[in-house]
């Protein structure tokens, strides 16, 4: 299993880091066996597996339950659990307690926080308490109502500078890595060059230290994947064919 420190020390001289989401034991076992470095139990479960239109309804109980399932099926990958909407930010103690639950009870090795000016102090405190933090900048889906959709971020000089400043502040606060989502590739390259911790890109070009995607997009199960995702399989068609074949076999009396 790669440790948090090993991930933190990854650089341009090492192979790019790989991270995928997983939300249950069967798929986590497959991702782990494939040799992926990190598994993210993302609040993307809201869209991917729970039937919501966004990540906002996802609860701490949802993330804790799915994290436990993933941890139980994982032997080698580093498991990172997402902090869901409003599980942090309102009060420092609440954020600490919720992050602690995901590590102490659900078994995650680290937590990911959709970051901003308000999460610098929380990141520093969590790291002081022994809870590794992965920061997340650029497109942060929990702020969808504020930004007006899932649009690319960092496209103006001022916005790009804010992302670069926040990236440095979270590194200084102790974050061991940074997810940078849906930003111009030039900005991602600048942030990657500026930081000592690894930058994991999603829709951020090829000049980052690694990549992350949502598993349902990768395997071709998502009905509406984002434009920066790529499918490496067609599981949706396989499931549709298998379910139709089962129904026909029962109706025709061929099964059992």
C-alpha positions in Angstrom: 0.0 0.0 0.0 1.4 3.4 -0.9 1.6 5.6 2.3 0.6 9.2 2.5 4.3 10.1 2.7 5.1 8.1 -0.4 2.2 9.9 -2.3 3.4 13.2 -0.9 6.9 12.6 -2.2 5.8 11.6 -5.7 7.4 13.9 -8.4 7.9 14.3 -12.1 10.6 11.7 -11.9 8.2 9.0 -10.8 5.4 7.3 -12.7 2.2 9.4 -12.8 -0.1 8.7 -9.8 -3.4 7.0 -10.5 -6.7 7.5 -8.6 -10.2 6.3 -9.2 -13.4 6.5 -7.3 -15.1 3.4 -5.9 -18.2 3.2 -3.7 -18.6 -0.5 -2.9 -16.6 -3.6 -2.1 -16.8 -5.4 -5.5 -15.6 -2.5 -7.6 -13.0 -1.4 -5.0 -11.6 -4.9 -5.1 -11.2 -4.7 -8.9 -9.7 -1.2 -8.8 -7.3 -2.3 -6.1 -6.2 -5.5 -7.9 -5.5 -3.4 -11.0 -2.8 -1.6 -9.1 -4.3 1.9 -8.9 -2.5 4.0 -6.3 -5.4 5.6 -4.6 -9.2 5.0 -4.3 -11.4 8.0 -3.6 -14.7 7.3 -1.9 -16.1 10.5 -3.5 -19.2 12.4 -2.7 -19.6 11.9 -6.5 -21.6 8.9 -5.2 -24.5 11.3 -5.2 -24.6 11.4 -9.0 -22.9 8.1 -9.7 -24.8 5.6 -7.6 -27.3 7.3 -5.3 -29.6 8.9 -8.0 -29.2 12.5 -7.0 -28.7 15.4 -9.4 -25.7 16.7 -7.5 -23.3 15.9 -4.6 -25.1 18.2 -2.2 -27.6 15.6 -0.6 -24.8 13.2 0.3 -24.5 12.7 4.0 -21.7 11.7 6.4 -23.6 8.5 7.0 -23.5 7.8 3.2 -19.8 8.5 3.0 -18.9 6.5 6.1 -20.9 3.5 5.0 -19.4 3.4 1.5 -15.9 4.1 2.8 -16.2 1.1 5.2 -17.2 -1.2 2.3 -14.3 0.1 0.1 -11.8 -0.3 2.9 -12.9 -3.9 3.6 -12.2 -4.9 0.0 -8.9 -3.0 -0.4 -5.5 -4.4 0.3 -3.0 -2.1 -1.4 -4.5 1.2 -2.6 -4.6 4.2 -0.3 -8.3 4.9 0.5 -9.3 8.6 0.7 -12.7 9.6 1.9 -14.6 12.7 0.7 -15.9 15.2 3.3 -19.5 15.8 2.1 -21.3 19.2 1.9 -21.6 21.0 5.2 -19.7 18.3 7.1 -17.1 21.0 7.7 -16.8 24.7 7.5 -19.7 25.7 9.9 -17.7 24.9 13.0 -14.1 23.8 13.4 -15.0 21.1 16.0 -17.6 19.6 13.7 -15.2 19.3 10.8 -12.6 17.7 13.0 -15.1 15.2 14.4 -16.4 14.2 11.0 -13.0 13.8 9.5 -12.0 11.7 12.6 -15.0 9.5 12.0 -14.0 8.7 8.5 -10.5 7.7 9.6 -11.1 6.2 13.0 -14.4 4.4 12.4 -14.7 3.9 8.6 -11.0 3.1 8.1 -10.0 5.7 5.5 -6.3 6.7 5.4 -7.0 10.3 4.5 -9.8 12.7 3.8 -10.4 15.0 0.8 -11.8 18.5 1.4 -13.2 20.8 -1.3 -11.0 23.8 -0.4 -11.1 27.5 -0.1 -9.9 30.2 2.2 -12.0 28.8 4.9 -10.3 25.4 4.9 -6.7 26.4 5.4 -6.9 26.5 9.2 -9.0 23.3 9.2 -6.4 21.5 7.0 -3.6 22.6 9.4 -5.5 21.4 12.5 -6.4 18.1 11.0 -2.8 17.4 10.0 -1.7 18.4 13.5 -4.1 15.7 14.8 -2.8 13.0 12.5 -5.5 13.1 9.8 -3.9 13.4 6.3 -5.7 15.9 4.0 -6.0 16.0 0.3 -7.0 19.5 -0.9 -9.3 20.1 -3.9 -9.4 23.3 -6.0 -10.7 24.5 -9.3 -14.2 23.1 -10.0 -15.6 22.2 -6.6 -19.0 20.6 -7.2 -20.3 21.4 -3.7 -20.4 25.0 -4.7 -22.5 24.4 -7.8 -25.2 26.7 -6.7 -22.8 29.5 -6.2 -20.8 29.2 -9.4 -23.8 28.5 -11.5 -23.0 25.0 -12.9 -20.1 22.7 -13.6 -18.1 25.2 -15.6 -14.3 25.4 -16.1 -12.6 27.5 -13.4 -9.5 29.6 -13.3 -10.1 31.1 -16.7 -9.4 34.7 -15.7 -6.2 36.1 -14.5 -7.7 36.9 -11.1 -9.3 33.5 -10.6 -6.1 31.7 -11.7 -4.1 33.7 -9.2 -6.5 32.8 -6.5 -6.2 29.1 -7.2 -2.4 29.3 -7.2 -2.4 31.2 -3.9 -4.9 28.8 -2.3 -2.8 25.8 -3.5 0.3 27.2 -1.8 -1.6 28.0 1.4 -3.0 24.4 1.6 0.5 23.0 0.9 1.9 25.1 3.7 -1.0 24.0 6.0 0.1 20.4 5.5 -2.0 18.9 2.7 -0.2 15.9 1.2 -1.7 16.3 -2.3 -4.0 18.5 -4.3 -6.9 17.6 -6.7 -7.2 20.2 -9.4 -10.5 19.9 -11.4 -11.6 21.4 -14.7 -9.1 24.2 -15.1 -7.0 25.3 -18.1 -4.0 23.0 -18.7 -1.7 25.9 -18.6 -2.9 26.8 -15.1 -2.6 23.2 -14.0 1.0 23.1 -15.2 1.9 26.2 -13.3 0.4 24.9 -10.1 2.1 21.6 -10.5 5.5 23.3 -11.0 4.9 25.6 -8.1 4.1 23.0 -5.5 6.2 20.3 -3.9 3.2 18.1 -3.2 1.7 16.2 -6.1 -1.2 17.6 -8.1 -3.8 15.1 -9.3 -5.7 16.4 -12.3 -9.2 15.8 -13.5 -10.0 17.8 -16.6 -6.8 19.7 -16.1 -4.5 18.5 -18.8 -1.5 16.2 -18.9 1.1 18.2 -17.0 0.0 17.2 -13.5 1.6 14.5 -11.3 -1.4 12.2 -11.7 -5.0 11.7 -12.8 -8.3 10.9 -11.2 -11.6 10.0 -12.8 -15.0 8.7 -11.6 -15.2 4.9 -12.0 -18.6 4.9 -13.6 -17.2 7.2 -16.3 -14.1 5.1 -16.9 -16.1 1.8 -17.3 -18.8 3.3 -19.5 -21.6 3.1 -17.0 -22.5 6.8 -16.7 -25.4 8.0 -18.8 -24.0 11.6 -19.0 -20.2 11.7 -18.3 -18.5 15.2 -18.1 -16.7 16.4 -21.3 -13.3 15.9 -19.8 -13.9 12.2 -18.8 -13.0 9.2 -21.0 -14.6 5.8 -21.2 -12.2 2.8 -21.3 -15.0 0.2 -21.5 -18.7 -0.3 -22.2 -20.2 -1.8 -19.1 -23.6 -0.2 -19.6 -24.1 -2.2 -22.8 -22.9 -5.4 -21.1 -25.3 -5.0 -18.2 -28.2 -4.2 -20.6 -27.5 -7.3 -22.7 -27.2 -9.5 -19.6 -30.4 -8.3 -18.0 -32.3 -8.6 -21.3 -31.0 -12.1 -21.8 -32.1 -13.1 -18.3 -35.6 -11.7 -18.8 -35.9 -13.5 -22.1 -34.6 -16.8 -20.7 -37.2 -16.7 -17.8 -40.1 -15.7 -20.1 -39.1 -18.4 -22.6 -38.8 -21.1 -19.9 -35.1 -21.6 -20.7 -34.1 -20.6 -17.1 -33.9 -22.3 -14.7 
